[in-house]
């Protein structure tokens, strides 16, 4: 059984420290892959995010893998991927050499037409699972001229996957709350626009205002002057019959009762 030395643990600690500071759910996969490369060098890599039904949340984040390659895989080659069939949604890290007989595999269509042209000779990966829920899947690849992934690499993946699961679950929950809040805000703006007969530009100003932007920030985002922002706000105040931002925000949220 391979054991980690002091230097290994220092690298793992830095990985946990840096990835633990990530606050953006959709950026987490890319930053994860960039940090893991410092511990487990690779030629190429990908990271899939999954929802509660094990469907991909978005396109995979890829390092040194072309978009055309991903499209080819998703349209056809995933059906021939015996590694995926054997390792998907499994809690333990695994290497391709532990799953396949390479003497036979190198003669398959999947290898000759997809793996070999893309130099994905060796692979290893792990699924990130939190309380039996699949949150993500990480795959790392090396060329034939590289060394195979080691037992040490698998041990590192296994250890950091627990930390990654906690972080990714937290970010996923926050992301869902943010999306729910964003949808609600969009509905409120649409209802306010209709109820108070706001123009499209006034709705844009209102949206930024209830997002917490000040006049200077609104002007910068809409590429207009601060005086123009003030004019729009004056028109909005008049239409909604309020005198200040606090009253305006209250008027907007009164439309909440019309959201079904």
C-alpha atoms as one frame of an Amber mdcrd trajectory, in Angstrom:
protein
   0.000   0.000   0.000   1.435   3.363  -1.017   1.723   6.049   1.663   2.080
   9.786   1.186   5.145  11.645   2.403   5.437  15.123   3.902   5.900  16.801
   0.520   2.792  15.062  -0.829   0.733  16.283   2.120   2.013  19.824   1.671
   0.826  19.800  -1.950  -2.532  18.382  -0.909  -2.858  21.038   1.775  -2.220
  23.796  -0.781  -4.753  22.222  -3.140  -7.406  22.150  -0.398  -6.559  25.704
   0.638  -6.855  27.120  -2.873  -9.890  25.155  -4.067 -11.611  25.821  -0.751
 -11.520  29.539  -1.588 -13.407  29.092  -4.871 -16.827  30.728  -4.629 -18.082
  30.313  -8.206 -19.783  26.993  -8.961 -19.211  27.078 -12.711 -15.554  28.106
 -12.361 -14.775  25.374  -9.841 -14.014  22.619 -12.417 -11.441  24.679 -14.320
  -9.655  25.858 -11.177  -9.779  22.305  -9.783  -8.053  20.940 -12.882  -5.392
  23.655 -12.845  -4.596  22.980  -9.194  -4.612  19.176  -9.447  -2.080  19.385
 -12.286   0.435  20.639  -9.716   0.089  17.334  -7.854  -0.763  14.891 -10.658
   0.730  16.025 -13.980  -1.407  15.215 -17.025  -1.531  15.752 -20.779  -5.263
  16.519 -20.945  -8.231  16.541 -18.589 -11.962  17.109 -18.310 -14.449  17.786
 -15.533 -18.207  17.191 -15.811 -20.751  18.716 -13.428 -23.974  16.783 -12.786
 -27.395  17.650 -11.385 -29.546  15.514  -9.074 -30.669  13.328 -11.995 -27.069
  12.676 -13.091 -27.476  14.872 -16.165 -24.586  17.184 -17.152 -25.191  20.711
 -15.878 -23.224  22.315 -18.715 -20.534  21.525 -21.264 -17.530  19.804 -19.686
 -14.572  21.912 -18.686 -11.616  20.657 -20.723  -7.879  21.164 -20.647  -6.067
  20.445 -23.941  -9.194  18.829 -25.420 -10.786  20.473 -28.444 -14.489  21.217
 -28.655 -14.750  19.054 -31.793 -13.310  16.130 -29.843 -15.948  16.549 -27.130
 -18.706  16.722 -29.761 -17.446  13.556 -31.458 -17.445  11.734 -28.143 -20.943
  12.865 -27.140 -22.434  12.069 -30.568 -20.946   8.617 -31.037 -17.889   7.408
 -29.178 -19.427   7.432 -25.690 -21.320   4.310 -26.779 -18.004   2.525 -27.324
 -16.339   3.793 -24.159 -15.894   0.680 -22.002 -14.083   2.693 -19.322 -17.098
   4.944 -18.834 -19.413   1.944 -18.664 -17.330   0.316 -15.938 -16.310   3.342
 -13.878 -19.224   5.823 -14.069 -20.674   6.879 -10.701 -18.209   4.864  -8.669
 -16.727   6.319  -5.458 -13.193   4.971  -5.904 -10.496   6.352  -8.244  -9.560
   4.042 -11.092  -6.997   3.719 -13.888  -7.755   2.563 -17.402  -5.003  -0.054
 -17.089  -6.862  -1.600 -14.155 -10.064  -1.895 -16.166  -8.893  -2.957 -19.612
  -6.702  -5.489 -21.327  -4.623  -3.100 -23.421  -3.489  -5.858 -25.793  -7.110
  -6.232 -26.853  -8.211  -2.623 -26.374  -5.683  -1.158 -28.845  -7.434  -3.080
 -31.626 -10.908  -1.683 -30.938 -12.600   1.016 -33.009 -12.805   3.286 -29.988
  -9.047   3.155 -29.471  -7.882   3.375 -33.101 -10.359   6.093 -34.183 -10.697
   8.174 -31.024  -8.188   7.460 -28.260  -5.042   7.146 -30.365  -5.565  10.267
 -32.548  -6.128  12.346 -29.415  -3.199  10.867 -27.438  -5.401   9.764 -24.525
  -3.429   6.559 -23.962  -3.430   6.390 -20.141  -6.326   7.671 -18.098  -7.429
   7.841 -14.504 -10.300   9.545 -12.797 -12.712   9.787  -9.957 -16.368  10.645
  -9.512 -17.109  13.272  -6.877 -19.987  11.997  -4.770 -21.672  13.614  -1.776
 -24.137  11.494   0.228 -24.721   9.172  -2.730 -25.316  12.109  -5.078 -23.041
  12.377  -8.111 -21.785  15.960  -8.327 -18.903  15.715 -10.775 -16.583  13.442
 -12.725 -12.879  14.100 -13.259 -10.776  12.392 -15.930  -7.045  12.851 -16.438
  -5.117  11.654 -19.485  -1.480  10.977 -20.376   0.185  10.169 -23.664   1.726
   6.801 -24.467   5.213   8.261 -24.052   4.364   9.323 -20.484   4.396   7.094
 -17.434   1.133   5.514 -16.391  -0.724   7.046 -13.455   0.596   5.586 -10.206
  -1.057   4.184  -7.093   0.094   7.365  -5.395  -1.935   9.398  -7.920  -5.015
   7.331  -7.117  -4.482   7.814  -3.392  -4.246  11.585  -3.872  -7.438  11.592
  -5.944  -9.256   9.580  -3.319  -8.218  11.915  -0.530  -9.029  15.194  -2.265
 -12.341  13.896  -3.628 -13.829  14.091  -0.117 -12.887  17.744   0.225 -14.035
  18.414  -3.341 -17.405  16.785  -2.622 -18.037  19.053   0.362 -17.003  22.172
  -1.535 -18.898  21.297  -4.704 -22.073  20.434  -2.780 -21.926  23.801  -1.016
 -21.316  25.686  -4.263 -24.085  23.760  -6.010 -26.578  24.664  -3.270 -25.557
  28.332  -3.399 -25.807  28.306  -7.195 -29.366  26.957  -7.031 -30.380  29.632
  -4.535 -28.819  32.345  -6.695 -30.627  31.091  -9.800 -33.928  30.991  -7.924
 -33.373  34.534  -6.684 -32.405  35.680 -10.187 -35.560  34.189 -11.721 -37.654
  35.841  -9.041 -35.965  39.189  -9.648 -36.537  38.917 -13.404 -40.219  38.191
 -12.787 -40.504  41.162 -10.445 -38.891  43.488 -12.980 -41.188  42.224 -15.745
 -44.260  42.705 -13.556 -43.097  46.160 -12.465 -42.481  47.162 -16.076 -46.032
  46.173 -16.974 -47.702  47.512 -13.826 -45.973  50.912 -13.874 -45.646  51.267
 -17.644 -41.844  51.488 -17.552 -39.757  51.805 -20.679 -37.156  49.162 -21.523
 -34.341  51.479 -20.369 -36.158  52.296 -17.130 -36.503  48.569 -16.479 -32.754
  48.145 -16.989 -32.062  50.923 -14.496 -34.534  49.419 -12.032 -32.949  45.990
 -12.360 -29.506  47.352 -11.527 -30.880  49.467  -8.704 -32.504  46.589  -6.845
 -29.300  44.615  -7.410 -27.604  47.157  -5.161 -25.835  49.292  -7.784 -25.303
  52.987  -7.129 -25.776  55.678  -9.773 -22.155  55.603 -10.894 -22.196  51.815
 -11.284 -25.496  51.916 -13.186 -24.102  54.578 -15.518 -20.960  52.524 -16.172
 -22.873  49.320 -16.862 -25.361  50.970 -19.233 -22.772  53.291 -20.860 -24.747
  56.398 -20.000 -24.003  59.498 -17.926 -24.883  59.820 -14.247 -27.242  62.674
 -15.125 -29.090  60.364 -17.509 -29.356  57.772 -14.741 -30.850  60.425 -12.454
 -33.393  61.379 -15.125 -34.467  57.750 -15.520 -34.762  57.383 -11.756 -36.852
  60.535 -11.557 -39.256  59.109 -14.156 -39.395  55.771 -12.319 -40.118  57.503
  -8.988 -42.930  59.466 -10.608 -44.500  56.399 -12.236 -44.308  54.306  -9.067
 -45.332  57.214  -6.803 -42.315  56.942  -4.486 -39.664  59.394  -3.290 -36.517
  57.305  -2.806 -34.763  53.997  -3.470 -36.083  52.313  -0.330 -39.691  53.060
  -1.241 -39.023  52.013  -4.845 -37.617  48.659  -3.772 -40.663  48.142  -1.559
 -42.972  48.963  -4.491 -41.182  46.447  -6.707 -41.448  43.662  -4.150 -45.160
  44.321  -3.719 -45.479  42.762  -7.157 -44.324  39.498  -5.588 -47.910  38.524
  -4.756 -48.603  38.304  -8.494 -45.920  35.641  -9.011 -47.488  32.209  -9.088
